[in-house]
Amino acid sequence: MAHFDARWQRPETLLAIFDQLSDAVFFYDKNLHLVGVNKSGEKLFGLSAEEMLGQPCSALFHVASDTPLDPDESAYVPTGALTLLDHGREHRVIVRSMELLDEQGRLEGLVATVTDLTERALETDLDLNERPGAHPSAKKYHPIVLRNRMVAAVAGAVLFCLIAVLIVSRYWTPGKQLAPEEKRLVAAREATARFNAMTPAQHIERAKLALRPGAASDAIMDGLRHLKVIPLSAPEAGHAKALEKDLTKAANLASAQSLIDASSNGDVRDGMDKLQRADAIIGVVMRQYPHDKDASQLSSTAHASAEQLAMRFPQEFASAETKLVDFTWEKGGFGTVMMANFTIRNDSPVDVADFKIRCEHYDSSGVVLDQNAGTAFGIVKAHATTRIPNVNMGFLNTKSGNSRTTKTDCEILSLKLASQSEALSSTR
C-alpha cells in the first residue's frame, strides 16, 4: 500500500472507513472466534460489539436449513448467497470471506463481509413511502456507477485491502509467534481437514505408499488408517480389504524388525526379551503366509541377532536361556541326604555346565521346612536337553526328614560355560 498517501493509512482514518461501511465486516482469529466488528455488523444482529466479541462464528451465523451451501467452502464459515436467521427474522445476505495466512501459508485469521439484501430492500421501500408525492422511480441517493468492469474490480479490491489493513493494524500483533502447543493444534486441525476431504481413491493411493520396501511402522499404520475410513459400500472397498491384509502383514514384520534392531541397545536380558517377542510375531506371520520370503528372511535375521548377542554376552545369555525342566529326588544315606536327578534344557547357542541349584521344601500350609543346595556337575550342549542324575544336595534336617512335605521347588542359581567346567575333574 506504499503508493497511497500516508494520511489514508492513519488508524483513525481507517477506523472511520471501517465503521462507515454499509456492509457488515467481521474479523475472526485462527480459531474462528470474533475479534472485530464494525457498526454495520452490530446493526445486522442488533447486538453491541462487546456482546459479540469472542463468540464463535456458529454462534452468530445461523443459516436456514433450506439454504444451499457451496460444498467447497469451509463448514465453519458459510459463504455465498444465504438466508440468516436472527431471533425469528430472516436476512437474505451475501457473505464473502478472505483468509489471512502466515508466511508458511497457514491460517491466522479471516475477514468476512456481509451484504444485507433484505435490509437494503426495506430501506428502499421506506424511502419511497416517506416522500410525499414522490414518483416510484425517484431516488433519494445518487450512487456512483462504475461502467468499466476492470475499474470496478480494482476499486473493490482496493476497498477490501483497506479493510484488511485496518483490521490487521487494530487487532493483530506484528511478529506474534504461536506457542508450540498452539502450533500443534493448528497443524492437527489442518491435517484432519485434509484427511476428511479425501476420496476413497485418494485414500487407497496413500495406503499404497506404505507398501514400499523399507516403509517405517508409522507410515504403515498411517496407510491402515486411510483404508479403515473407506465405506463398505464404496466401489473401492474390495481393493481396500486386500490392501489392508498386505499392510497388516507389513506392519507385523516392521514391528519385528524394530525389535530385532533394538535388541542390542540394552542389557542382554532386555535384548533377549525383544528377540523372543520378534520371533513370536514372525511365527504368526509365517503361519498365515507359509511361503512368505520376507518373513523367512526376517526369521533368519532374528536367529543371527540372537547368536551375536550370545557371543557378546555368552554367560549371561546362557543363564537366561537355560531352564530346569524336570527333577525328582529321594532320601539317601539312611534318610539323611537329599539325592536329586535334574533334567536341564539349554536353548542358547553355547555349551554350559556346572549348575548350582537350590531346592526348598514346604509343608501343607506353605511354610518352608528346609533348604538344600548343591552343584550338578555336567555339560549341556547348545540347543540340547540333558539329564544329570544322582546329585548330592546335602543333608536334610531332622524336621524336614521326619515331616510329610507336600511340595518341593528347585531352581538354577548360576552356571558356567562349558569351557570353564569342573565336570571332568570333580569327584562327586
N, C-alpha and C positions, 0 to 999 in steps of 0.2 A: 504493500500500500504506500510505497515511498513517493509515488507521483501525486498523491493527494496533498493539499495544503495542510500544514501542521494543525491548524485550528479544527479541522474535521476529525482529528484523532484525539482531541481532548476528551477525557472521560465524561465531563458534564455535557458536551455536545452529543456524544454517542448515547448517553443516558436519555437525553431529551428525545432523540430519534427513536430509541428503543421503546419509550413509553408512549410516543405519539403514533406508532404504527397501528393501523386499523386491524391488522391480523394479530391474533394471539401468538405469542412466541414463548416457548418453553425450553429450558435448558436442563438436561439431565446429566448426572455423572455416569461413570462406567457401570454402576450397578442399577442404572435406570431409576434413580431417585431424583426428584425435582430439586434443583438448587437455584433456579432463577426463573422469573416470570414477569411479563410486562403488564401494563394496565388493561390491555385488551384481554389478556389471559384471565385476569381477575374478573372482568366483566363476563367472560364466556361462561364461567362456572358460578358466578355470584359469590365468590369467596375471596378473602384477602390473601395477599402473598404469604403472610405469616401462617395462615391456616393450611396453605397448600405445600409450602416448602418442606422437604424431607419425605413427602409421600411417594410411593412407587407409582409408576405410570399406570398400572392396572387399577389403582385406587381412584383415578380421575377419569380415565378414558373407558367408559362403559359403552361398548359397541352393541348396537341392536343385533339380535340373533340372525335376522334375515339379511344382514348387510354382507355382500360378497367381499371376501378379503383376498388379497393377492398372495398366493401360496409362496411366492419368492421372498416376501417381506418377513421381518422378524416377528415372532409370535408375541413379543412383548410390546412392540410399538406399532399399532395399526396405522397404515398409511393409505393414501388414495381418497376416493370419494366415499364417505362413511356417514352413518347416522349415529350420533352420540346421544345417549340417554342421560338426562340430568334432572333428578327429582321429578320424574314424570314428564318432563319436557323433552322433545326431540329436536336436535340440531342437525341439519344437513350441512356437513362440513367437507372441506378438502384439507387433508393433512399431508404436509411434506416434511421430510426429515433429512438431515445431513449429519453423517458420522464425523467425529473428531478423533483422529488416530495419532498415536505417538510415532517416534522415529522408527520403531520396529513394526509399524503397521497394526498395532493392537488398539482396541477400542479404549478411548479415555473419556469420551463424552458424546452427547448427541443433542443437536438443536432441532426442534420441531416447530413448524409454523402451521397455524390452523386458521383457515378462512371460513367464517360462519356464513354460509349461503342463506340460511333461514333468517338470521338477524338482518342481513342486508335487504332481503325481500320485504321484511316488516318495516324497516326504516323507509324504504321507497314508498310503500303504501301509505304510511302515516304522513309523510311529507306531502303527497298529493292530496290527501284528505284534509289536512290542516290549512291549506292555502285556498281561501275563498275565491271562487271563480277561476281557479287555475285549470288550464287545459290539461287533459290527461297526459299529453306528450311533453308538458312543461317539466323542466328540471331545475332543482334548486342549486345544484353544483354543476360545474363545468369541468369534468375530469380531462386530464391530458391523455390523448390517444396517440400512441406511437405506431405509425403506419408501417415503418420498416421493421421486419421481423428480427433482423440482425441487431438493430439498435435496441429493440425491446428486450431481447435476450441478454445483451450486455448490461442494460440497465437493471434487469432483475438480478443478474449475478453480482453486480456491484452492491446492490441493496442487501443481498443475502450475506456478502462478505462483511459489510458494515456491521450487521447484526452479530456475526460470529466474532469479529474483533471486539465489539462491545462486551459480549458475554465473557470471552476469554479474559479480557482486561479486568472485568469486575469480579469474576468468581474463580478464575484459575490462578494457581500459584506457580509462577515460572520455575522450571527446574525441579519441581517436586518429584521425588522418587517414590515408587511404591515399595512398601515393606516386603520382605521376602515372602511372608505368608500371603499377602495380597496378590503378589505376582503369581504364586502357585494357584491361588483360587481363580484368577483371571485365565491363566493358561488351561486349567482343568475345565473351566466353563466353555472356553473356545474349542477345546478338543472334543468335549461331549457334544457340542452343537454340530461339529463336522461329522462326528461318528453317526449321529442320529439322522443326518441328511443323506447318508449314503444309500444307494440302491442295493438290492441283493447281488446283482452282478458285480458291483464295486466291492462289496464285502468279500466275495469269492476271490477276486483278483488280489485283494490284500492278504487273504489267507494263503494263497499260493506262494506268496513271497516267503512265508515261513518254512516252506519245504525245501528251500535252497540248502545245499550242503554246508554244514558248519553253522547253521542258524542257532542262535542262543535260545535258552529256555524262555526268556522273556518274550522274544519275538514269536515263538511257537504258541505261547499262552495267549498272546495278542491275536494271533491267527484264529485260535479256537474261539475267542470272544467274538470275532467277526462272524463266525459261522453260526453261533448259537442264536443270533438275533434274526436269522433268515426264517420267515414263516414256513410252516409245513405245506401251506397251500401255494407257495411260490414255485414257479417252473424250475427254479434252480435248487429246490430242496434235495432232490436225489443226488446231484453233484456235490452239494454241501455235506451230505451224510457220508459219502465216500471220502471226501477230503478230511472230515472230522476223524475218521478211523486212522488215516495216514498221519495226521497231526498228533493224535494221541500216542501212536507208536513212537513218533519222533520225539515227543515230549518225554516219554519214559526213557528213551535212550539218551537224550540230552541230560536228564536228571542223573542217570547212572554215570555218564561221562563226567559230570561235575563232581560227583562223589569220588570217583577214581582220581581225578586231578587234585582234589583236596586231601587225599589220603596221606600224602607225605608232608603236610603242613603242620600237623600236631604231633602228639606223642604216639607211641606205637599202638597203644590200645585204641585211641581215637581213630587212627588210620585203619586199623583192622575192622573197627565197627563200620566205618564208611565203606570199606571194600565188601563187607558182608551184606550191607544194605544194597550196594550196587549190584552184587551178584544175584540177590533176590529179585530185583527189578528186571534184570536181564533174563532171569529164568522165566518170569511171567511172559515177557515178550516172545521168547523162544517157544514157549508152549502154544502161544497164539499164532506165531509165524515160524513154524519149524525150520524152514529153509531160508530164513532171512539172513543175508550175508552181513548186514550191519550189526545185527545182534551177535552173530557168531564171532565177528572180529572184535567187538567190544568185550565179549566174554574172555577172549584170549588176552586182551589188554588188561583186564582186571586180574587175571591169574599172574600175568607178568609183573604187575604192580605189587601183588602180594609177595612174590618171590623176592623182589627188590627190597621190600620192607623187611622181609625175614633176613636178608643178607646184611642189611644195615643194623638191625637190632635182633640178632639171632636168638639170644636167650629170652629176651622179653617177649618176642613174637611166639616162640615155642611155648613159653609158660601160659600164654593166653590161649593157645590152640591145642593144648594137651588136657585131656579130660579123664577122670577116673569114672569109667562107665559101669563097673560092677566090682563087688567084693563079697567074700564070705570069710567067716572066722570061727575058730573053735578054741576051747581051752586046752592048753598043753602043759607039760611039766607038772603033772598031777593036779591040774586045775588051777594053777597059779599064773600061767603065762598066756597071753593072747597071741595066737598064731593065725595069720591072715593070708588070704590069696587075693591079689589085686589084678584087675583087667584094665589096661590103660590104652587109650586111643590117642595117637599123635596126628593131628591134622595139619601140622606145619611142614614146610619143605626141608627141615633139618632134623638130624637124628638127636634124640635126647636120652638121658639116663639118670640113675640115682635119685629117686623120688622120695623126698621127705614127706611123710604122711601123718596126719593126726586123726584119731578116732575118738568120739565121745559116746558114752553110754547113758541112756535115760531110763528112768523108771516110768511107771504107768501114768504118773502125774506130770511128767515133763521135766523133772528135776534131774540135773546132771549128776550121775553117781560116780563116774570115773572118766579119766582121760588116758589115752595111750598114744605114744608117738614112736615112730621108727622109720628106717630108711629101706625102701625097696630097691635093692641093687639089681640093675638090669638095663638093657638098652632097648628102646622102642624106636624103630626106624621111621623115617619120614612117611607120612600118609599110611601108617600101619597101626594095627592093634595087637598088643602082646599081653599075655597073662604071666604075672610074676608070682609064683607060689611060695608058701612056707616063709612068710616074712615075720620075724620075731618082733612083736610090738611092745614087749616088756611085760612086767608083772601086773596082774590085776589086783586091786586092793581087796581086803577081806570083805568089805561091804558089797563091792561090786561082784566079787566072785560068788558070794552066797545069796545074792538077791536075784529075783527074776526080773530081768530087764525086758522092755518091750521094743526098744529101738536103739540102733547104733548108726551113727553117721560118720563118714570118713571123707577127708579132702586132702588134695595135694597142696602142700605149703610152698614147696620150692623144688627145683630140678636143676640138672646140669646139662650142658651139651655133651654129646657122646664123646667128643674129643677130650673132655675133662673127667671122664667116668672113672670110678674106682671099682666098677663091677668086676673086672678081671683080676684085680689084685686084692680085693677084700675077702676076708673069711667071715662067713655068716654063721 
